[in-house]
Amino acid sequence: MAQYTRVSGSVGLITLQSPPVNALSAAVRQGIVDLMQRALSEPEVKSVVICGQNGIFCGGADIKEFGGQMSGPPLIPMIHAIEAASKPVVAAIEGIALGGGLELALGCHYRIAHSKARVGLPEVTLGLLPGAGGSQRLPRLIGVPAALDLITTGRHVTAAEALKFGLVDQITDHNTVNVAVKFAQRVADQPLDARRISTYPCLCPSDVAVLFEEVMQRVRRTARGAIAPIACVQAVRAAATLPYNQGMERERELMATLFTSGQARALQYFFFAQRAVGRWSMPSGARWDTSKPRPVHKAAVIGLGTMGRGITVALAQAGFSVVAVETQEKQLMEAKQAISGMLERGAKRRGVAPALDKINYGRNIQSVADVDLVIEAVFEDMALKKKVFQQLSAVCKPSTFLCSNTSGLDIDQLACQTRNPELVVGMHFFAPAHVMKLLEVVYGPKSSPLAVATAMQLGKKIGKVSVAVGNCRGFVGNRMLKPYLEQALFLLEEGATPEFVDQVLEEFGFAMGVFRMSDLSGLDVGWKVRMADGLAMPDPTTGQPTRLRQGRRYSPLGDLLCEQGRFGQKTGRGWYQYDKPGSQVAKPDPWLHSFLDEYRARHALVAHRIDHQEVLERCLYSMINEGFRILEDGIAAGPEDIDVIYVFGYSWPRHHGGPMFYAATVGLNKVLERLEHYYQAHPDVPSLQPCHLLRKLVASGSPPIQKWREVIKKVRSQL
Ligand SMILES: C/C=C(\C)C(=O)SCCNC(=O)CCNC(=O)[C@H](O)C(C)(C)COP(=O)(O)OP(=O)(O)OC[C@H]1O[C@@H](n2cnc3c(N)ncnc32)[C@H](O)[C@@H]1OP(=O)(O)O
């Protein structure tokens, strides 16, 4: 909706009213069309100001409307009518002008922004392009290079940057609407021809063809299969090379392709999924809106290895006082130096002072006595972690939250070491912890809603997307990774090469295939865990069959590589070879190919031709199957939680929506049928056996993903 008022006698003020972000819903568009007509027809009105209520100009098209039938006046003619108006129209931009909101402002003749406002064309992040004339007007206003940057990245820019680009005409620290009204009065009689952006020529640099080629190459390289960034470049190229009307036609064609693509649907689903995870719930019924967090002023980090350092940086950068504890003097000195470097580099990038004074370093665990929350980040060893939790429980205030950055150990066992197990939760960060957006907040059977709410809020404050998950081996992310890694190894046993498996996964859109990723993280990490679990078997005298563990198929390939000292990038050898230890350029290794041949011969495995489809289906469907088990077990509240974890923590390509959304796109019956097929071929691989929930969903007619929670509830209640 929109409201009309006459101010200062001669200015028609149109206020968009659609909380929370004044999105351009059908009702809002109708309001703008009607009220523009009214303002133009009233003779006393000499100029018009468009603003949004509650200090927010406009968050763009109403994304919720994308899935349904289009109703109400379309955006493009509405914006054209504003631009063609006979009276000056001024956009008063407060808060945000994003997507269609900025396109609306570009249709106005003038733009006044508050100094704290942000503007941008983020449509690319929703699998779209600025399809209401934005791709044609923006380059005409600010030039091709700047428009390409904004449109292909979707980044928001500050009012100051927008002023520099010429995207807004004025910025103010005062009441933007008042300033815009005064401005509108001043320009009331001025001619408008020079203010209609669609009539501007598109000024291009002399080497524009080279520029487009370079940008297209960069976009193709980084898009990982996403089509919207490429369409964005094509649309801007149309602005640079065609008259406005033809450019608009090209924008429309490209938009139609994107709009109906599965990628746009996936990205729009993901937009809401990211927000849905904030509305967490626990099986006990505790929820985000009924559980109040307790404020955290001072936190501590125990253990300053790679993870502890990153967590310390994340906390300090967000303004928390941190006590950083490392018991070994040498490690403490090294960590201090590394943390200071990280803070200084980060601060330089962001143009702020480094938060060095936020951190107090110490070797003694006693120094955490007065903190509100501790994050333990010592080595992934249960006995060690238990000891640390016992010490923390003795040293800290009774009200201190004790959190573990374990990547998969039992939170309950740690909680049992403390006086107040209800204040214990997992806070599973992802490396590098000051960069990666994901945080799994893990609740054990004893964790209180207060502890979960506090960890979730702390995550938000340090800029993480936090997902509340239940306690089980590997939680959500690493639990699902297990069958994926396992299938990749089985594929090698059966005839594939690491290069081929990685190529298929990278073509699908992963930043790195499974083997390149293992080389980067270090093969020894998983090896140590498998040894602790009694799986890896360096000693052939144990009598266990090499390729069988606990009645299931097991691949010792990773263990065999570790026994050779091949730990990945850090040793210069792993699934690939590298020029030197630490190098990142992976090259196929003939040694590894011979090793695989010998291994297959030794175990009488006959290599068969493995194609693209088999790699993708076995790796992804086994992981998805585990995702369904996780939902069935109540470890994740809904498919959105899993998808957000996979996109932010495991580089799952966002334009496929996440593994569970992908399963819905492929068709649950197809996933089920292919799992059945592979399980029949590999009955000793339980992760390929389709789980009950998947069968139940298929039997219920494969409802849309938004309806899965209803089926999940039924399945859980029957268990
Ligand atoms: C063609 C396509 C055209 C013309 C387009 O315009 S596409 C849309 C382009 N606009 C965007 O991409 C903006 C999307 N929104 C955001 O980036 C952010 O929400 C925000 C910066 C506007 C506000 O961020 P924040 O303050 O952190 O709040 P939330 O993100 O939590 O959002 C609050 C609630 O508003 C809902 N929302 C936000 N934008 C839209 C929108 N464009 N359409 C519909 N709903 C929107 C969001 O889902 C939150 O709702 P709840 O989840 O809390 O119910």
The ligand as a Tripos MOL2 file, in Angstrom:
@<TRIPOS>MOLECULE
LIG
   54    56     1     0     0
SMALL
NO_CHARGES

@<TRIPOS>ATOM
      1 C1         12.9030   -8.5910  -10.6960 C.3       1 LIG1
      2 C2         13.3580   -8.4560   -9.3290 C.2       1 LIG1
      3 C3         13.2700   -7.3180   -8.6620 C.2       1 LIG1
      4 C4         12.7330   -6.1100   -9.2760 C.3       1 LIG1
      5 C5         13.7040   -7.2310   -7.2780 C.2       1 LIG1
      6 O1         13.6110   -6.2310   -6.6770 O.2       1 LIG1
      7 S1         14.2780   -8.6350   -6.5390 S.3       1 LIG1
      8 C6         14.4410   -8.1610   -4.8370 C.3       1 LIG1
      9 C7         15.6360   -7.3500   -4.6130 C.3       1 LIG1
     10 N1         15.7840   -7.0580   -3.2320 N.am      1 LIG1
     11 C8         16.5400   -7.7880   -2.4520 C.2       1 LIG1
     12 O2         17.1740   -8.7040   -2.8550 O.2       1 LIG1
     13 C9         16.5690   -7.3920   -0.9920 C.3       1 LIG1
     14 C10        16.3520   -8.5950   -0.1460 C.3       1 LIG1
     15 N2         16.3650   -8.2650    1.2640 N.am      1 LIG1
     16 C11        17.4890   -8.0640    1.9410 C.2       1 LIG1
     17 O3         18.5820   -8.0700    1.4520 O.2       1 LIG1
     18 C12        17.3370   -7.8440    3.4100 C.3       1 LIG1
     19 O4         16.1590   -8.4420    3.8230 O.3       1 LIG1
     20 C13        17.3060   -6.3490    3.7780 C.3       1 LIG1
     21 C14        18.6820   -5.7340    3.5450 C.3       1 LIG1
     22 C15        16.2560   -5.5980    3.0070 C.3       1 LIG1
     23 C16        16.9480   -6.2150    5.2880 C.3       1 LIG1
     24 O5         17.8700   -6.9860    6.0300 O.3       1 LIG1
     25 P1         17.6440   -7.2320    7.5980 P.3       1 LIG1
     26 O6         17.3910   -5.9460    8.2640 O.co2     1 LIG1
     27 O7         18.7840   -8.0560    8.0530 O.co2     1 LIG1
     28 O8         16.2960   -8.0450    7.7220 O.3       1 LIG1
     29 P2         15.9040   -9.4450    7.1110 P.3       1 LIG1
     30 O9         16.7850   -9.8120    6.0190 O.co2     1 LIG1
     31 O10        15.7600  -10.4050    8.2250 O.co2     1 LIG1
     32 O11        14.4780   -9.1310    6.4830 O.3       1 LIG1
     33 C17        13.3790   -8.7540    7.2990 C.3       1 LIG1
     34 C18        12.1490   -9.4210    6.7670 C.3       1 LIG1
     35 O12        11.8370   -8.8560    5.4960 O.3       1 LIG1
     36 C19        11.6840   -9.8840    4.5300 C.3       1 LIG1
     37 N3         12.1340   -9.3410    3.2440 N.ar      1 LIG1
     38 C20        13.2280   -8.6310    3.0060 C.ar      1 LIG1
     39 N4         13.2890   -8.2610    1.7420 N.ar      1 LIG1
     40 C21        12.1870   -8.7320    1.1590 C.ar      1 LIG1
     41 C22        11.6630   -8.6770   -0.1570 C.ar      1 LIG1
     42 N5         12.3160   -8.0070   -1.1300 N.pl3     1 LIG1
     43 N6         10.5180   -9.2880   -0.4190 N.ar      1 LIG1
     44 C23         9.8430   -9.9470    0.5510 C.ar      1 LIG1
     45 N7         10.2750  -10.0300    1.8380 N.ar      1 LIG1
     46 C24        11.4270   -9.4320    2.1140 C.ar      1 LIG1
     47 C25        12.5700  -11.0070    5.0310 C.3       1 LIG1
     48 O13        12.1820  -12.2300    4.5020 O.3       1 LIG1
     49 C26        12.3120  -10.9120    6.5260 C.3       1 LIG1
     50 O14        11.0720  -11.4950    6.7770 O.3       1 LIG1
     51 P3         10.9450  -12.6770    7.8290 P.3       1 LIG1
     52 O15        11.7980  -13.7750    7.3110 O.co2     1 LIG1
     53 O16        11.4600  -12.1310    9.1120 O.co2     1 LIG1
     54 O17         9.5100  -13.0230    7.8230 O.co2     1 LIG1
@<TRIPOS>BOND
     1     1     2 1
     2     2     3 2
     3     3     4 1
     4     3     5 1
     5     5     6 2
     6     5     7 1
     7     7     8 1
     8     8     9 1
     9     9    10 1
    10    10    11 1
    11    11    12 2
    12    11    13 1
    13    13    14 1
    14    14    15 1
    15    15    16 1
    16    16    17 2
    17    16    18 1
    18    18    19 1
    19    18    20 1
    20    20    21 1
    21    20    22 1
    22    20    23 1
    23    23    24 1
    24    24    25 1
    25    25    26 2
    26    25    27 1
    27    25    28 1
    28    28    29 1
    29    29    30 2
    30    29    31 1
    31    29    32 1
    32    32    33 1
    33    33    34 1
    34    34    35 1
    35    34    49 1
    36    35    36 1
    37    36    37 1
    38    36    47 1
    39    37    38 ar
    40    37    46 ar
    41    38    39 ar
    42    39    40 ar
    43    40    41 ar
    44    40    46 ar
    45    41    42 1
    46    41    43 ar
    47    43    44 ar
    48    44    45 ar
    49    45    46 ar
    50    47    48 1
    51    47    49 1
    52    49    50 1
    53    50    51 1
    54    51    52 2
    55    51    53 1
    56    51    54 1
@<TRIPOS>SUBSTRUCTURE
     1 LIG1         1 GROUP 0 **** ****
